[in-house]
Amino acid sequence: MIDPAQTALFLVIIVLTILLLALGVQVFFILRELRKTVDKANKVLDDTGVITESVSGPISSLSSLATGIKTGAAIAQLLKKRTMPAGRRESKKERE
């Protein structure tokens, strides 16, 4: 015959087994949701990288344009000094 202690022990083992099984299923669901979340975060970061690259391209072009204009202005200034008559250069120096 079965003692009451054996019956209690058997019930405790069954309850613990059911709880561990439920806990395992919950951990599985949590890990699955975590994987989905990481995939979404990865997609957001990829999109952010694409947006950053698309914004940096025009800004780089704008910087190159500004540098070109600056260089063009310097060349125009040099050409202006070379083409200016000698008399105007002296009068300009006298003003200073």
Buried (B, 14 or more C-beta within 10 A) or exposed (E): EEEEEEEEEEEEEEEEEEEEEEEEEEEEEEEEEEEEEEEEEEEEEEEEEEEEEEEEEEEEEEEEEEEEEEEEEEEEEEEEEEEEEEEEEEEEEEEE
